[in-house]
Amino acid sequence: MASIPLRAINLGRQLASIKAVLPDARGTVRGGELVCAVDLQPTPASRRYTVRVTYRHRRQPRVTVTDPPLTLHPRATTLPHVYPDGDLCLYLPGEWKEDMLLSHTILPWASEWLLHYELWRVMGRWSGTGHDCAVPSLTESADEG
């Protein structure tokens, strides 16, 4: 039996769902692309981060932190779980599907990523799961300690 293809959620509905969850979200849908900026705060003790989500059907959502600039752990040379272009690595290949709402998947995953980022900045070890999307962030000797 052939599988039924996924039905992508309309970009306007995606944006409306984001604004329903985060009323201060700023976004547009133009030329077949959703671009949205949201403020995320992973915990009450966390900083607020402005995150940009860019999404087109049949493409993976792109998520970047625009403010404040992400900084490295003192022993790191690169950020962990970030693609070379600066997009956050939020999920394993095939885990996100276009029949899912960004507000129920990508935004919570981005908030979780930010929590792990904050812990990494203090501890020097990534506490989240998944595969690192970039080169290792710390030297081997730093990972042991």
C-alpha positions in Angstrom: 0.0 0.0 0.0 1.3 3.5 -0.9 1.6 5.9 2.0 -0.7 9.0 2.0 1.4 12.1 1.4 1.5 14.6 4.3 -0.6 17.7 3.9 1.4 20.9 4.7 -0.2 23.3 7.1 -1.0 26.6 5.4 1.6 29.3 6.2 -1.1 31.8 7.4 -2.4 29.1 9.8 1.2 28.5 11.0 1.6 32.2 11.8 -1.8 32.4 13.5 -0.9 29.5 15.7 2.4 31.1 16.6 0.7 34.3 17.6 -1.9 32.4 19.6 0.9 30.9 21.7 3.1 34.0 21.7 0.9 37.1 21.2 3.9 39.4 20.9 5.3 37.4 17.9 6.0 39.6 14.9 5.7 37.9 11.5 4.6 38.0 7.9 3.7 35.6 5.1 4.9 36.9 1.8 6.0 35.2 -1.4 5.4 31.7 0.0 7.6 32.3 3.0 6.8 32.7 6.7 9.2 34.9 8.6 8.6 35.4 12.3 10.5 36.8 15.2 9.6 35.6 18.7 11.0 36.2 22.2 11.8 33.1 24.1 12.8 32.7 27.7 13.5 29.1 28.6 13.2 29.5 32.4 12.2 32.4 34.6 15.9 32.8 35.5 17.0 32.8 31.8 17.7 35.7 29.5 15.2 36.6 26.9 16.3 35.6 23.4 14.9 36.9 20.1 14.6 34.0 17.7 13.9 34.3 13.9 11.9 31.4 12.3 11.9 31.2 8.5 9.8 28.6 6.8 8.7 27.6 3.2 6.7 24.5 2.3 8.8 21.4 1.4 11.8 22.9 3.2 13.0 22.6 6.7 12.2 25.5 9.1 15.3 27.6 9.8 15.8 29.0 13.3 18.4 31.5 14.3 19.0 33.5 17.5 19.2 37.2 16.5 19.6 38.8 20.0 21.6 38.6 22.2 24.5 37.2 20.2 25.3 33.7 21.2 28.7 33.4 22.9 31.1 30.6 23.4 32.1 28.7 26.5 35.6 29.8 27.5 37.1 26.5 26.2 35.0 26.3 23.1 35.9 27.2 19.5 32.4 26.8 18.0 28.8 26.6 19.2 27.4 23.1 19.6 24.3 22.0 17.8 24.5 24.8 15.3 24.7 24.4 11.5 27.6 26.2 9.7 25.2 28.9 8.6 24.2 29.7 12.2 20.8 27.9 12.2 20.0 26.0 15.3 20.1 22.2 15.1 16.8 21.3 16.8 15.8 17.9 15.6 17.1 14.8 13.9 16.5 14.4 10.1 13.0 13.3 9.4 11.7 14.2 12.9 9.9 17.3 11.8 7.2 17.1 9.2 5.2 19.8 7.4 1.9 18.6 8.8 3.1 19.8 12.3 2.6 23.2 13.7 5.7 25.3 14.3 4.2 26.6 17.5 3.9 23.1 18.9 7.3 21.7 17.7 9.9 24.2 16.5 9.3 26.9 19.1 9.4 24.5 22.2 12.4 22.8 20.7 14.1 26.2 20.2 13.4 27.1 23.8 14.8 23.7 25.0 17.9 24.4 22.8 18.3 27.7 24.6 18.1 26.0 28.0 20.8 23.6 26.9 22.9 26.4 25.5 22.7 28.3 28.9 23.8 25.1 30.7 26.6 24.6 28.2 27.9 28.1 28.7 28.3 27.3 32.5 29.3 23.6 32.4 31.1 23.3 29.0 29.2 20.1 28.2 26.0 19.9 26.1 23.3 18.3 28.2 20.7 17.8 25.4 20.3 14.8 23.2 20.8 14.4 19.5 23.8 14.6 17.3 26.1 17.6 17.0 25.5 19.3 13.7 28.8 21.0 13.6 32.4 20.3 14.6 33.0 19.4 18.3 32.8 22.5 20.5 35.4 21.8 23.1 38.8 20.1 23.1 38.8 16.5 24.2 40.6 17.3 27.4 37.9 19.9 28.3 35.1 17.3 27.6 36.7 14.9 30.2 36.5 17.5 33.0 
